[in-house]
Amino acid sequence: MSDSTFAWPSPTVTPLNAPFWKAAGQGRLVLQRCRSCDHLRYPIAPVCPSCLSTQTQWSEVSGNGEIFARTVYRKAFGKQLQDAVPYAVAIVQLDEGPRMISNIACTDLERVIVGGRVKVYFDDAGADLGVPRFRLLEEK
């Protein structure tokens, strides 16, 4: 499932977000969709930000998107990431609308540019969970 060579922080699983992490462990990206107004949302929340409904369902999305904003960390954001620097982090605008903040796996960080097309993949987080990350569409 993963081609990572370092340990990213493990997700904190709660009853609210468990379907997200479990689907990622199966290689699927799912987001909450409001049953009242059909609003697709991320980050995960107990209430729809559009209509305040608490009725939600999980919908699978493509995992394709575009880099909306990006930065490169040259100093580790925590001890677990010391072996990873430098690494790119971006706000990814999914084709379906919501934005996610994620690491961008890329060997040439200069290629991680605003407007670049990306595709989700998943790191194994153990316990049948996965962590979504993105890579440039041209990278394998």
C-alpha positions, 0 to 999 in steps of 0.5 A: 500500500505504501512506498514511504520510508519514514513514519508519519504520525498515526491518525487519531481514530474517533467514532466520528472519523473512523469510516474515513480512516477505515476506508483509507485502509482499503485504498478508498477516499471517502468524504461526508455528504449531507443527506439534507442538502447534498453538500460534500464536506471535509474536514470531517464534522458532526454538522453540515456547514451549509445547512447545519444538518447532522444527517450524513453519509460517506461518499467515495470520491476520485482522489484526483485534484489540483494543488491549490497552495503548497509549501516545503518544510526544510525543518521537521514538524516534529521528531517523527519527520526528521528523516523526511526533510525536506518534504512538501505539504499542500492544500489539494482542491479535489475535483469534487470540491473539498480541499484537503491538506496533505503531504505531496510525495515527490522526488523533485520538490520544485515540481510541486507547483500550484495548479499541478495535478495530483492523485491520492494514494494511501500509506499503511497506518496499521490496524487496517487504517490508511493515511491519504497522501498525494503524488503528482500524476506524472510520478509513479 
